[in-house]
Amino acid sequence: MIKISSITGLGVFVLLVASPFMSISRDWKSYILMLAGVAIIVLSFMIRKELHKVIKFVHGIEEVKSDTYVENNPQ
């Protein structure tokens, strides 16, 4: 839930920074908007990964674990 709220907060932040009423130089606006974009991308990938785990759990798909132990005893 925190991740979704963070994306919403970043969206509002981007809206405020990109507005012409903010007295920030264009270079700094570009840097801030690029960092916010990267943060949104990272958060969206985290949410996607978490959603994938939830869907696997709901559908009962378990991970296939194929760890085996083989002991060689020459006789």
N, C-alpha and C positions, 0 to 999 in steps of 0.2 A: 504494500500500500504506500510505503514511503517513496518508492521509485516512481509511481504514477503521480504522486503529489509533486515530486521534484520536477518531472517533465512539465507539469502545469505551471509551476513556479518559474521555470526557465522560459516557458512561452511568454508569460507576462513580462519577464525581465527583457526578453528580446524585443517585445512590442514597445516597451518604454525606451530602450536604448536606441532603437531604430527610428523613433519618432523625431521629427524635425525640431521639436521644442526642447530637446535635451542639448545643452551647450557643451558637447564633447566633440573633439576634432574628428575628422573622417577617418584618419588612420587608427585612432584608438577605438572608434566604433567598429571598424573592420576586425580588429584583433578580438574585441569582446564578443562580437557576433560569431567569429570562427570558433572561439573557445566554447561558447554556448552550444554551437552546432555539434561539436565533438562530444560534449557532455550528453546531449540528447541522443546521439548515436549510441554511445556506450550504455546509457540507461535503457534504451529500447532493446539492445541485444541482451541485456541482463533480464529484462522482462520476458523476452521471447524464450530464453533458456528456461526460466522458471515456469512459464506456461507449458512448455514442452514436457517438463517433468510432471506437472499436474495432469496433463492429458494422458500420459503414459500410466499414471497411478489410477486414474478414473477408469480407463479401459482395461486395467488389469494386465498390462503388458509388463512383464518382468524382464530384467536384464538376463541374458544368457551367460552364465558363468561357466567357463569350460576349463577351470583349473583342475589338473589331474596330477596324481603322484604315481610315478612309476619307479619301481625298485628293481634293479638288475642284480640278480644273484647268479653268477655263473656256477654251474654245478658239474 
